[in-house]
Amino acid sequence: MPYCTAETFISFTAVLSCTMLVSTGTAFADTPTGAADALSSPDYGFTSATLLNDTPFSEDSSNAGSLYAAADPAALLERAYFAENSASQPDHRLRSWELPPVNVVGSPSALREEELVGSYGQPRWTATRRFPTTRVYVIPEGKVEIEAWARGTFDGDESEWRFLQEVEIGLPHRFQLDLYLRQDYDSESNETLWGGQFEFRYAFADWGEIWGNPTFYFEYLYLDSRPDKIEPKLLLGGEIAEGWHWAVNFVMEWEISGEEEEHEYNITSAISYTLVDSKLSVGVESIYLFADVKGDRGHYTPEFVIGPDVQWHPTEAFYITVAPLFGVNENSPDVQLWLNMGWEF
């Protein structure tokens, strides 16, 4: 009467276990032979003849223990499991420049940077921060980027510098999270103060469904030896024509402690034109700012700065943006220089 040796039982158990592990992705037959046929596919590199014979196993049969000889059961399990999972998973997370374009009905732009990509159907150019002063929408889900900032403000003999190191993370459902480390240097006091910021964004709809692609932005600033602040914003942005991009932000920045409890409001705006697709663009940015303090609410001190900007992508993953803005009225600084660079992982 046919029977199985211990070696054959172990090998059969391995085949059965493989069947159970990978059955979610492979349609196996209900028989051991069907399991062997599935495992003999090119993904696993075994043949059904090697794995299983149709004849009964017996102690003195030449095929007794043939399953055990084909492969170590643990190795067989591991190989089948990882082959199945690697077949269903991409080799790596797609970067913004690797995202395939979404099919567009009508006349799509000839520019690659204006292809619609990602789960929100947004233009590829919005996946990277185009303007240092003005934000647009959210980055695609799954994107991770680090950025370095420097903002120098010069007024007569005095100067101030703000440095930021930032991580941007694109979250599902049109959310975005940004984390910052911050340093502020003042030439008058000759000291550097530290702080941090965290920021959330939420886009109200997929790109193009609402005019201006409105996005809510909220930031909390915790600052060394200074009052903490909150900074809500409404972000708007879009495309005017092929190669022309725009953005406007409505901003409130309020101190939530301290003696003065300064309330600062500003409107930032920007427009750009693409000179070399996905490589080089130029534009103009401006900031109109007015603020009041606790003891003098409603009496504002306005400032206005405006100037050119240029953004260059030496590689697909790296970009640099420079924007020197110049003061227009007497309350404005002489020059405010914005420098921003980023690297996408």
MINU-284112 format. One record per residue (C-alpha): y, x negated, z negated. Coordinates in steps of 0.5 Angstrom, whole numbers, plus 2048, in hexadecimal, padded with zeros to 3 digits. Layout:
REM residues N
YXZ/...
END
This chain:
REM residues 345
800800800/8077FD802/80B7FA7FC/8117F67FB/8127EF7F8/8177EE7F3/81B7EA7F9/81B7EF7FE/81D7F47F8/8237F07F7/8257EF7FE/8247F77FF/8297F87F9/82E7F37FC/82E7F7803/82F7FE7FF/8347FB7FB/8387F9801/837800804/83A8037FE/8407FE7FE/8427FE805/840806807/848808806/84980480C/843804810/83F80A812/838808810/83180C811/82D80F80C/82880A80C/82780380B/826801812/82D804813/83080080E/82D7FA811/8307FC818/8377FD815/8367F6811/8347F3818/83B7F481B/83F7EE81D/8437EF817/83D7ED813/8397E8817/8327EA816/82D7EE81A/8297F4818/8237F081A/8257EB815/8277F0810/8217F5810/81B7F6814/8187FD815/8117FB813/80F7FC80B/8107F6807/8097F3804/8087ED7FF/8047E9805/8097EC80B/80D7E780F/8137EB80E/8127EC806/8187E9803/81C7E880A/8227EC807/8227E7802/8227E1806/8277E480B/82D7E3806/82E7E27FE/82F7E97FC/8367E77F8/8387E47FE/8367EA803/83A7EE7FE/8407EA7FE/8407E9806/83F7F0808/8457F3803/84A7EE805/8487EF80C/8497F680C/8507F5808/8537F080C/8517F5812/8567FA80F/85B7F680C/8617F2810/8617EB810/8687EB80C/86D7EF80B/8727F0811/8797ED811/87F7F1813/87F7ED81A/8777EE81B/8787F681A/8767FA820/87B7FE823/87B806822/87A80A829/88180D82A/88281382F/888812833/88C80B835/88A806830/88F80082F/88D7FA833/88E7F582D/8887F4829/88C7F4822/88E7FB823/8867FD824/88480281F/87F80081A/87B801814/87A807810/88180A810/882809818/888804816/88B7FF81B/8897F881A/8907F5819/8907F9812/88A7F680F/88F7F080E/8957F080A/89A7F0810/8A17F080C/8A27EC806/8A77F1803/8A47F8806/89D7FA805/8997FF80A/893803808/88D800805/8887FB807/8817FD80A/87C7FE805/8787F8803/87D7F3805/87F7ED800/8857E9801/8897E47FD/8907E37FE/8957DE7FB/89D7E07FB/8A37DC7FA/8AA7E07F9/8B07DC7F8/8B77DF7F7/8BD7DA7F8/8C47DC7F6/8C97D77F5/8C77D17F1/8C17D57EE/8BA7D77F0/8B47DB7EE/8AD7DA7F0/8A77DF7F0/8A07DD7F1/89A7E27F2/8937E07F3/88F7E77F5/8887EA7F6/8887F07FB/8827F47FB/8817FA7FF/87D8007FC/87A8067FE/87D80D7FF/884809802/8858067FB/8877FF7FA/8887FA7F4/88C7F47F4/88C7EF7EE/8927EA7ED/8947E47E9/89B7E27E9/8A07DD7E7/8A87DE7E7/8AC7D77E6/8B47D87E5/8B87D17E7/8BD7D47E1/8B87D47DB/8B47CE7DF/8AD7D27DC/8A77D67DF/8A57DC7DD/89E7DF7DE/89C7E67DF/8977EA7E3/8977F07E7/8917F57EA/8927FA7EF/88F8017F2/8908047F8/88D80B7FB/88E80D802/88E814803/88B815809/88781180F/88C80D813/890812818/88E818815/895819811/89C816814/89D80F811/89780F80E/899810807/89680C801/89780C7FA/8988057F6/8988047EF/8997FD7EC/89A7FB7E4/89D7F47E3/89C7F17DC/8A17EB7DB/8A27E67D6/8A87E67D2/8AB7EC7D6/8AA7F37D6/8A47F67DA/8A57FA7E0/8A28007E4/8A38007EC/8A18067EF/8A28067F7/8A180B7FD/89F807803/8A080980A/89E805811/89C806818/89D80481F/8A3806823/8A080382A/89B7FE82C/89C7F8828/8A27FB824/8A07FC81D/8A47FF817/8A480080F/8A980380A/8A8803802/8AB8077FD/8AB8047F7/8AC8057EF/8AB7FF7EA/8AD8017E3/8AD7FD7DD/8A98017D8/8AB7FD7D2/8B17F87D0/8B87F97CE/8BB7FB7D5/8B57FE7D8/8B77FD7DF/8B68027E4/8B57FF7EB/8B58037F2/8B48007F9/8B2801800/8AF7FC804/8AE7FD80B/8AB7F8811/8AA7F8818/8A67F381C/8A47F2824/89E7EE826/89F7E882A/8987E682B/8927EB829/88F7E9822/8937E3822/89A7E3821/89F7E8820/8A77E981E/8AB7EE81B/8B17F0816/8B07F280F/8B57F480A/8B67F6802/8BB7FB800/8BB7FB7F8/8BF7FF7F3/8BE7FE7EB/8C18017E5/8BF8007DD/8BE8047D7/8C58047D5/8C88067DB/8C480A7DF/8C680D7E6/8CB8067E7/8C78027EC/8C87FB7EE/8C67FB7F6/8C37F57FA/8C17F4801/8BD7EF804/8BB7EF80C/8B87E9810/8B27E7815/8AB7E6814/8A57E3818/89E7E3816/8997DE819/8917DF819/88F7D781A/8887DA819/8857E1819/8847E0811/88A7DD810/8927DF811/8997DD80F/89F7E180E/8A67DF80D/8AC7E380C/8B37E080A/8B87E6808/8BF7E5808/8C47E9803/8C97EE806/8CD7F0800/8D07ED7FA/8CB7EF7F5/8C57EC7FA/8C37E57F9/8C47E07FF/8BD7DF801/8B77E27FF/8B17DE802/8AA7E2803/8A47DE804/89D7E1804/8967DE806/88F7E1806/8887E0807/8827E5808/87B7E4806/
END
